[in-house]
Amino acid sequence: MTLETSHLHTIAGQFAPSISAITPLGNGLINDTFLVTSNGATPFVLQRINRQVFPEPALITANLLVLNRHIQQQADVRLHLPEILRTATGQENYQDGQGNSWRAQSFITDTESLETLRSLDDAAQVGYALGHFHRLASTLDPATLHDTLPGFHITPDYLSHYQTVARQTTVIDPFCAAFINGFQHHADTLEAAKRQGRLPLRVIHGDPKLNNFLFAKGGNTIVSLIDLDTVKPGLVHYDIGDCLRSCCHNEASNSFNLEICAAILQSYLSETRVFFTHEDYAYLYPAIQLLPFELGLRFYTDYLQGNRYFKVTSPEQNLHRARAQFQLCASVMAQRAGIEALIRQVGNAGLGEAS
């Protein structure tokens, strides 16, 4: 048994006795995640929280407790969110001797996550699940949640940070630098709408990429939405924009799939139209084009800084990721007319009539 394995068993043992196996789970770029099985007990998920990203892990747990309590009080809940598990001494987080923060959550059994959509039915399920989450959370006061990741999804701040980093390095990729220069005037669109009172703060997931939706194994129904570390007050437009960025990305060509977009938006708006305003509809397209740019900007900046934030398997992986996101953004812009027509159609009203 290696020291690392021994250490993991010691940590897992804080949450359950008689640990029988610990295996890596998922492919997240931030936290380290493991599936733990113990003799005679239900499997659970063990995570080491990346404290360079989340300096106050206790705030994540506090948010999840508030969110779970709120959703359990709602009627017609169709998502099963993971529950926080406590240590034998009643703690919600465990800090090891190296200062790492660990937490455990219930494992949603008989489910699977996807890296790519299998069908338009899958896409419709993703849209419904995210819209359902937003509808359930729409009655929760966002002020009751902590901002676990200050600056997250604040595109102008990412742009400002990039500009500082770019001035301090000579390692510049011409394509990425030119794309950022040409798109940067869009960076403040959503934040300006927030400042002007056009878009309100609501409760957001923060990272609704495809593999954070759990499908019932062997079926096409989504039963859970996981990776809730980034739940916080924010703009739901960052969520739907990021979801579409993830699901509509044709990685072979880095193009945006309008058909998948239609399936997701149709189902998403069937849930959110109960609280969506005219301005919410009006800022859907700006969000769809902004989120690939924002992620590309983050990947490229991290590449310039030596890959400090996102996990990589090669020194240039973040550069390749950035180029792909910028190409996706360009595809979104090339299809602007079609996307805006789609928003009018699936919103069941023109932008001037949406309410």
Legacy VTK file of the C-alpha trace (Angstrom):
# vtk DataFile Version 3.0
C-alpha trace
ASCII
DATASET POLYDATA
POINTS 355 float
0.000 0.000 0.000
1.553 3.298 -1.058
1.654 6.312 1.201
-0.935 8.070 -0.981
-3.325 5.124 -0.788
-2.774 4.864 2.941
-3.458 8.584 3.310
-6.684 8.308 1.313
-7.881 5.419 3.468
-7.157 7.457 6.591
-9.160 10.393 5.238
-12.055 8.242 4.031
-12.099 6.515 7.409
-13.096 9.803 9.011
-16.458 9.533 7.232
-17.094 5.772 7.353
-15.493 2.685 8.927
-14.171 -0.386 7.137
-13.105 1.193 3.851
-12.797 -1.477 1.170
-11.857 0.468 -1.975
-11.068 3.990 -3.199
-11.002 4.760 -6.915
-10.639 8.039 -8.877
-13.950 9.464 -10.055
-14.621 11.861 -12.924
-12.224 14.121 -14.767
-12.633 17.486 -13.046
-9.954 20.112 -13.621
-9.995 21.587 -10.097
-10.688 19.190 -7.200
-9.494 15.608 -6.660
-12.490 13.276 -6.514
-12.761 9.628 -5.431
-15.461 6.996 -5.087
-15.268 5.239 -1.727
-16.826 1.895 -0.931
-16.979 0.494 2.570
-18.093 -2.852 3.878
-21.840 -2.902 4.420
-22.351 0.811 3.710
-23.518 2.900 0.768
-20.693 4.190 -1.472
-19.877 7.867 -1.145
-17.878 10.566 -2.931
-14.734 11.925 -1.282
-13.206 15.169 -2.511
-10.082 17.121 -1.714
-11.009 20.759 -2.213
-8.434 22.782 -4.133
-7.738 25.561 -1.637
-5.874 27.616 -4.209
-9.220 27.931 -5.993
-11.552 27.728 -2.985
-9.705 29.340 -0.060
-12.672 28.881 2.313
-14.097 25.371 1.804
-16.491 25.756 4.736
-18.432 28.340 2.727
-19.052 25.764 -0.009
-20.566 23.403 2.529
-22.673 26.166 4.061
-24.099 27.008 0.637
-24.952 23.384 -0.119
-26.763 22.999 3.188
-28.856 26.115 2.481
-29.574 25.014 -1.086
-30.514 21.447 -0.164
-32.791 22.626 2.631
-34.542 25.065 0.274
-35.037 22.543 -2.525
-36.333 19.869 -0.145
-39.118 22.275 0.777
-40.236 22.748 -2.834
-43.027 20.843 -4.559
-42.507 18.673 -7.642
-38.719 18.345 -7.238
-37.264 16.164 -9.980
-33.568 16.464 -9.176
-31.791 14.509 -6.456
-28.897 16.635 -5.207
-25.997 15.049 -3.295
-26.199 15.273 0.495
-23.376 16.403 2.761
-21.971 13.605 4.916
-20.398 14.244 8.318
-17.359 12.752 9.987
-17.665 10.476 12.994
-17.216 13.581 15.164
-19.963 15.497 13.371
-17.790 17.710 11.185
-18.866 18.652 7.648
-15.259 19.085 6.470
-12.064 17.344 7.528
-8.638 18.968 7.448
-5.661 16.645 7.171
-2.151 17.188 8.489
-1.072 18.927 5.285
-3.858 21.509 5.565
-5.976 19.953 2.809
-9.728 20.224 3.228
-11.809 17.117 2.499
-15.531 16.579 2.282
-17.837 13.663 1.570
-21.161 13.553 -0.245
-23.689 10.878 -0.995
-23.115 8.982 -4.239
-26.074 9.027 -6.620
-26.278 5.362 -7.592
-27.349 3.836 -10.910
-26.364 6.953 -12.830
-23.813 7.914 -15.443
-22.346 11.140 -16.766
-21.731 11.861 -20.429
-18.833 13.521 -22.201
-20.843 13.923 -25.404
-24.572 13.978 -26.084
-25.991 10.806 -27.592
-29.164 12.342 -29.005
-31.391 15.415 -29.104
-33.414 13.789 -26.335
-30.310 14.011 -24.145
-29.985 17.681 -25.061
-33.620 18.329 -24.146
-33.036 16.646 -20.783
-30.033 18.882 -20.083
-32.062 21.998 -20.836
-34.937 20.826 -18.680
-32.687 19.877 -15.749
-30.861 23.215 -15.723
-34.117 25.130 -16.108
-35.693 23.045 -13.329
-32.738 23.803 -11.052
-33.026 27.525 -11.811
-36.786 27.470 -11.201
-36.433 25.667 -7.876
-33.680 28.067 -6.792
-35.456 31.188 -8.111
-37.346 31.538 -4.806
-34.162 31.332 -2.724
-32.758 34.724 -1.780
-29.257 34.807 -3.333
-28.108 36.958 -0.412
-28.370 33.866 1.807
-25.476 32.269 -0.093
-21.765 32.988 0.159
-19.707 33.946 -2.862
-17.402 30.936 -2.740
-15.353 32.085 -5.704
-15.134 35.889 -5.891
-14.568 37.047 -9.452
-15.831 33.800 -10.986
-17.803 34.510 -14.178
-16.879 38.188 -14.117
-15.554 38.415 -17.672
-14.153 41.983 -17.457
-12.010 40.889 -14.505
-10.626 37.953 -16.484
-9.861 40.343 -19.327
-8.087 42.771 -17.021
-6.036 39.958 -15.518
-5.096 38.698 -18.976
-3.952 42.167 -20.026
-1.707 42.376 -16.973
-0.224 38.930 -17.632
0.237 39.617 -21.363
2.247 42.753 -20.637
4.644 40.698 -18.534
5.396 37.916 -21.004
6.849 37.528 -24.471
5.147 34.147 -25.011
2.213 35.296 -27.152
0.092 33.165 -29.465
-0.868 35.381 -32.443
-4.285 33.774 -32.992
-5.374 34.005 -29.373
-4.038 37.525 -28.911
-5.785 38.751 -32.068
-9.082 37.115 -31.148
-9.077 38.633 -27.680
-8.273 42.052 -29.102
-11.145 41.810 -31.564
-13.745 40.539 -29.092
-12.816 42.381 -25.897
-15.440 45.125 -26.336
-18.111 42.451 -25.625
-16.562 41.399 -22.321
-18.594 43.742 -20.119
-22.017 43.071 -21.688
-23.560 40.981 -18.915
-21.867 42.820 -16.065
-23.072 46.153 -17.461
-26.623 44.757 -17.597
-26.269 43.721 -13.966
-25.035 47.149 -12.895
-27.895 48.812 -14.775
-30.480 46.607 -13.065
-31.444 44.871 -16.294
-30.401 41.436 -15.038
-30.923 40.501 -11.356
-28.761 38.326 -9.185
-30.193 34.855 -8.764
-28.869 31.526 -7.510
-26.669 29.865 -10.134
-24.943 26.504 -10.419
-21.777 28.099 -11.790
-20.458 25.146 -13.798
-23.287 23.335 -15.655
-21.151 21.579 -18.245
-22.484 18.343 -19.670
-20.661 15.902 -17.413
-22.145 17.510 -14.301
-25.583 16.150 -15.243
-26.210 12.578 -14.109
-28.430 10.428 -16.311
-30.238 7.348 -15.056
-28.085 4.427 -16.132
-29.440 2.857 -19.284
-31.902 5.702 -19.872
-32.049 9.307 -20.980
-33.590 10.934 -17.904
-31.425 13.261 -15.812
-31.782 12.577 -12.106
-29.117 14.794 -10.580
-26.967 17.881 -11.052
-23.615 17.618 -9.295
-20.401 19.596 -8.715
-22.179 22.287 -6.730
-19.044 23.977 -5.353
-19.681 27.049 -7.484
-23.308 27.561 -6.408
-23.469 31.254 -5.557
-25.302 34.506 -6.336
-24.879 35.334 -10.024
-26.537 35.723 -13.400
-28.379 32.676 -14.743
-27.148 33.790 -18.176
-23.659 32.613 -17.263
-25.153 29.189 -16.530
-27.197 28.767 -19.689
-24.385 30.243 -21.797
-21.866 27.838 -20.281
-24.219 24.890 -20.649
-24.710 25.632 -24.340
-20.972 26.182 -24.770
-20.349 22.714 -23.362
-23.135 20.814 -25.097
-23.175 22.497 -28.521
-19.413 22.305 -29.103
-18.523 20.102 -32.049
-14.949 19.328 -31.038
-13.958 17.993 -34.442
-14.562 21.378 -36.086
-14.931 23.656 -33.028
-18.295 24.715 -34.451
-21.542 25.503 -32.607
-24.427 23.064 -33.171
-27.633 25.048 -33.625
-29.848 21.949 -33.558
-28.610 20.953 -30.113
-28.972 24.569 -28.989
-32.637 24.497 -30.057
-33.342 21.318 -28.086
-31.704 22.673 -24.921
-33.305 26.120 -25.069
-36.771 24.730 -25.763
-36.692 22.642 -22.595
-34.819 25.216 -20.539
-37.297 27.994 -21.251
-40.248 25.697 -20.565
-39.108 25.835 -16.925
-37.684 29.359 -16.646
-40.351 31.306 -18.523
-42.302 31.520 -15.245
-39.743 34.034 -13.971
-37.909 35.191 -17.116
-38.313 38.852 -18.012
-38.040 40.694 -21.313
-34.439 41.562 -20.434
-33.645 37.931 -19.630
-34.622 36.946 -23.176
-32.783 39.909 -24.656
-29.462 38.883 -23.094
-29.566 35.213 -24.077
-27.604 35.642 -27.291
-24.932 37.873 -25.668
-24.473 35.155 -23.047
-24.177 32.399 -25.651
-21.389 34.230 -27.470
-19.650 35.439 -24.308
-19.079 32.174 -22.457
-16.774 30.490 -25.011
-14.744 33.696 -25.069
-14.571 33.813 -21.281
-13.360 30.234 -20.960
-10.898 30.664 -23.802
-9.575 33.765 -22.073
-9.128 31.831 -18.835
-7.377 28.921 -20.567
-5.055 31.244 -22.474
-4.160 33.325 -19.423
-3.419 30.171 -17.451
-1.182 28.969 -20.286
0.736 32.257 -20.214
1.174 31.901 -16.441
2.525 28.363 -16.646
-0.693 26.386 -16.067
-1.347 27.276 -12.448
-5.137 26.838 -12.343
-6.384 24.123 -14.714
-4.950 20.619 -14.613
-2.952 19.772 -17.743
-1.231 16.714 -19.192
1.107 18.746 -21.425
2.534 22.291 -21.261
0.485 23.507 -24.252
-2.844 21.852 -23.383
-4.367 25.090 -22.103
-3.264 26.848 -25.288
-5.053 24.228 -27.390
-8.115 24.530 -25.159
-8.092 28.312 -25.594
-7.886 28.133 -29.377
-10.795 25.683 -29.463
-12.994 27.975 -27.355
-12.176 31.031 -29.468
-13.013 29.108 -32.632
-16.296 28.063 -31.011
-17.012 31.696 -30.162
-16.366 32.656 -33.784
-18.845 29.988 -34.899
-21.476 31.409 -32.540
-20.965 34.889 -33.981
-21.194 33.561 -37.535
-24.592 32.067 -36.664
-25.944 35.057 -34.782
-29.008 35.547 -36.982
-30.016 31.903 -36.654
-29.474 31.831 -32.884
-31.484 35.011 -32.335
-34.301 33.661 -34.524
-34.241 30.492 -32.460
-34.494 32.456 -29.205
-37.561 34.263 -30.531
-39.091 30.992 -31.631
-38.494 28.881 -28.539
-39.257 31.801 -26.256
-42.732 31.737 -27.810
-42.496 35.467 -28.367
-40.370 38.067 -30.100
-37.774 39.747 -27.939
-39.917 42.856 -27.890
-42.868 40.901 -26.481
-41.158 38.545 -24.048
-42.088 38.970 -20.421
LINES 1 356
355 0 1 2 3 4 5 6 7 8 9 10 11 12 13 14 15 16 17 18 19 20 21 22 23 24 25 26 27 28 29 30 31 32 33 34 35 36 37 38 39 40 41 42 43 44 45 46 47 48 49 50 51 52 53 54 55 56 57 58 59 60 61 62 63 64 65 66 67 68 69 70 71 72 73 74 75 76 77 78 79 80 81 82 83 84 85 86 87 88 89 90 91 92 93 94 95 96 97 98 99 100 101 102 103 104 105 106 107 108 109 110 111 112 113 114 115 116 117 118 119 120 121 122 123 124 125 126 127 128 129 130 131 132 133 134 135 136 137 138 139 140 141 142 143 144 145 146 147 148 149 150 151 152 153 154 155 156 157 158 159 160 161 162 163 164 165 166 167 168 169 170 171 172 173 174 175 176 177 178 179 180 181 182 183 184 185 186 187 188 189 190 191 192 193 194 195 196 197 198 199 200 201 202 203 204 205 206 207 208 209 210 211 212 213 214 215 216 217 218 219 220 221 222 223 224 225 226 227 228 229 230 231 232 233 234 235 236 237 238 239 240 241 242 243 244 245 246 247 248 249 250 251 252 253 254 255 256 257 258 259 260 261 262 263 264 265 266 267 268 269 270 271 272 273 274 275 276 277 278 279 280 281 282 283 284 285 286 287 288 289 290 291 292 293 294 295 296 297 298 299 300 301 302 303 304 305 306 307 308 309 310 311 312 313 314 315 316 317 318 319 320 321 322 323 324 325 326 327 328 329 330 331 332 333 334 335 336 337 338 339 340 341 342 343 344 345 346 347 348 349 350 351 352 353 354
